Amino acid sequence: MAAPAPSPATMARLPGWYAEAARDLPWRRPDFHARFGAWGVLVSEFMLQQTPVNRVIPHLDAWLARWPTPRAMAAAAPADVVQQWANLGYPRRALWLHRAAVEVVDRHGGVVPRDVDALLALSGIGDYTARAVAVFAYGDRHPVVDTNTRRVLARAIDGRAQPAPPSRRDLALMASLLPDDPAEAAVLNAATMELGATVCTARSPRCERCPLADTCAWLAAGRPDTGDTRRRQATYEGSDRQARGAVLRLLRESAPKTVPLVAVLPDWPDRLQRDRAIDSLVADGLAEADGEGLSLPR
């Protein structure tokens, strides 16, 4: 006999748990929304992509103090944006956020759009970020699915130790679990992500603290090792990413001056790797090369 389809009742204990256990994060506070609205949510979601919360918070405060609206950021120079991004990692996000701000000004009069399709049309915005803005800034009912959500669904619903690679099924499954009321649906979205981030973690899940322990399919099966098909990230040490980061750090420290090419990581152990890093930064728009040397984009 086939297992019954999951229903909103499967996740019924999560909102109560979230009310007691949710971390106090800036973007969850009413004053944050009053001051920055959907723009604040959009910036926070850009920064939180593949970056730990504790690293994001001080950068978010500084960013929004400098550019509290899309219009303010759209007027900024790309070099200032890359400089302000500092060590958040994956610096192309800074340029994407800058382009998105320009697009919000040009297409939407400086107001971050509410419609998911309009959000998806902005630079650097995918399924997760578009729905996160629509839900957490505007209160609409959509499934919001990140890595943490997928892990909770994989274990609680599918009985798997780790989620499969992202697919449209994730959105459909989360949508089927949401309450009809938009405000309650927003809470469940946030609660599921919080559970995955703090309890149902990738390596050391704290099942004894989980509000879904009684109904979790993976726990009921004895926490089997069902394999892990997620793509592994390459080691950072010695990688092209490390070389890119080193070049970009030098340019930030030297800004607004141009660094002669001979002075760009002259002692880097792999010269070809250094050159690849320079070429890729220029190709991504994160650096500019001219006859004098290398600099942040102007």
N, C-alpha and C positions, 0 to 999 in steps of 0.2 A: 504494500500500500504506500502511495506517495505521501511524503511529509506534507502537513498543511502549510499553505502559503503564509508567510509572516504577515502580521498585522500591526497597526499602531500599538496594540496592547503589549507586543513584544518588548517595547522600549518604555513602558509606562512608568517604571521606577526612576528613569534617568532625570526628568526635570526636578523632582524633589531632591535627589542627590546633588544636582548641579547648584541648586539654591544654597546648599550648605557648603559645598566643596569648591566652587569656582574660584579660581585665582583672581585677585584684584589687579586687573590689567587696564592701562589707560583707555584703550578703545572701548572698554565695556562701561565706562563711567558716563552718567548723564551729562556732566559738564563738557566732556570731550565732544559729544554730539552737538551740544548747544553752540560750542565755539567753532567747530570745523565741519560739521555736517558730513555729507557723503564724501567730500574731498578727504577728510581725515581718515575715514574708513578705507578709501581707495589707497592712500599713501601707506597706511599700516599694512594692508594686504600685499602690496608690492614688496614691502620690506620683509615680511614674514615668509616669503617664498624661499625655502631652503636655508633659512637663517633662524637660529634659536631666539626665543622671546627675550632673554636677558641681554642679548646684543642689540636687539631692535629698539628697546624702550628709550635709551638716551639719544639715539640717532633720530627717532621719531619726534621727540620733543624739540630737538634742535632744528629739524627740517621744517616743522610746522611753525616754529617761531620765526623762521626766515621767510617761508613761503606759505602763508596761511590759507591761500586760495589758489585755484587753478590759474587765474589771471596773473597773480604775482609770480608763479613759477614759469608760466609761459614766456614772461619777459626776461627771464634769467638767461645768462650765457651758458651753453653746454659745458664749458670748462668749470664754471661754478658748481654746476649740478654734479659732475663727476667728482670734483673736489669734496663736496659736502657728503657724498656717499661714503667716503672714507673706507673703512675696512669691512663693510657689510657683505662683501663678496658678490660674485656674479654682477659686475658693474654695468653690464648692458641694461640691467633693470633701471638704472638711473636715467639712461638716455630714453628708454621706453617710457618711463614715467614723465619725463620732460615732453616727449612727443605727444603723449596722451593729454597732458595739460594744454598744449597748443591746440589739439583737436577739440578738446572740450570748449575752449574759447571760440574757435572758428566755427564749430558745428552746432554748439549748444548754448551759446551766449554766456559761457563761463560757469554753467551749472552742470555738475556731473549728472549724466542721464540716469533715469530710473529703469528704462526698458533694457532687458537682458541683451537683445540683439544689438541695440545701440552701444551698449557697454562692450560687447564682443568685438565691435568694429573699431575700438580704440587700440592703439599700439600697446603690445605687451599684456593684453588681457585675454585670459582663457576662460574655460567653463567655470572653474572654481571662483576666480576673482569676480567675474561678472555677477554670479549669483550671490556671492558674499556681500557685494555692495547693495544689490537689490533687496536682500533680506535684512542685513544688519543696519543699513542706513535708511532704507525706505519702508521696511516692514512688510514686504511682499512675501508670498508663499512660494518658495522654490527649494529644491534639495541643494544643499551646500556640501560638497564632498571633497575632502582633502585626504592626505595619506593616513591621518589618524582615523578619520571616519571609515575609510576602506578597511582598515585593520579591525575595527570594532565589528563591522558588518561581516567580514570574513570569518571571524571567530563566533560571534553570537548567533549569526544566521546560517552561515555555510559550514561551520564546523572545521574551518581551515586555520592552520597556525599563522599563515601570512596571506595577505591579499594577492590576487592575480594582478597582472599589469592593468592599469586604468582602462576602463571601457565605458560605453554608454550605459551598460547594465547597472553600473554603480549609481548613476543618477536615477534610473528607473526604480531600483530597489529602495533607495533612500526616500524617494517621492512616495512610495507605497506605505512607508512607515510613518510619515508625517501626519499630525492631526490636521483637521480641516481648518481650524482657526489659525490665521497667519501669525499672530503673536505667539501662540503655543508652538507652532511649527518652527519659528525662529529660535525659541528656547531649546527645542529638541536638537536642532542643527548644532547649536553651540555646545550643548551638553555632550553630544556624541563626540565631537572633536576634543572636548576637554577630557573625556574619559580615555580616549586613545592617547592623548598627550601625557596624562598623569598616572593612569592606572593600567590600562590595556596597552602597555608599551611594547615595542618590537622585541626587545631582548629579555626583559625581566618583568613580565606581567604580574601584577599584584591581585591575583584572582580572589584572594580572601577579602579584599576591600571593594570588590566590584558589585555595584547594585544589580547587575544582570547575571550574577553567578548562578542563580536558581534556574535560569532559562537559557544559559549559554550553551550552544550546541557543541562547541569545541571542548569546553570544560566537562560536559556530560560524557563526551567520548574519551575522556582521560587525557586531554591535551596532547593528541598525537602529533608527531612530526610529519606534516603533509607536504613538506618540500617548500621551496622558496623560488619562485620564478621571476622575482623582481630583478631588474637590471642593476648590476653592481657598479658603483662609482669607482673610477680609477683612483689609486693611492695619490694623495696630494704631493707628498714629498718626491721631488725629482720630476714632477709632471710638467707638461706645457702650461697648465693652469698656474702652477707655482711661479714659472717664469713670467707669465703675463702679469701676475700680481706684483712681482718684484719690479717690473718695468713701470707699471702704473703707479706704484708707491713712489718711485723716484720722480716721476713727472708731477705728482701731487706735491711732493716736498719742494720741488724746484719752481712750481708755478708762481708767477706767470712767465717765467723765463723759459727759453728753449734750451734743451739739453743737446749738446753736440752728439752725434751718433757714436763717436769713439768713446764717449763718456757714459754710454748707456750700458750698465752692467759689464764693464770690460773684463771682470774676473769671473764671469759666469762660467761654470765648468763645461758646458756644452754650447759652443758658439752658434751652431745651427739651430738649437732650440731657442736661444735668445733671439735670433733673427726671425724665427717663426712667430715668437711672441710679439715682436714689434709689428710684423706684417699683419698678424691677426687683429691686433689692437687698432691699427689704421683701417683695416677692412671693416671693423665693427663701428668705426666712428668714435672710438674712445681716445684716439691719439691722432695727431696730424704730423706729417713729415714734410719738410721742405729742404731747400739747399743748405740750411743752417743746422738742422737737426730735428729733434722730436719734441713735441709739446702736447699739452691737453688740447682738446678741440676748442676752437675759437667761435 
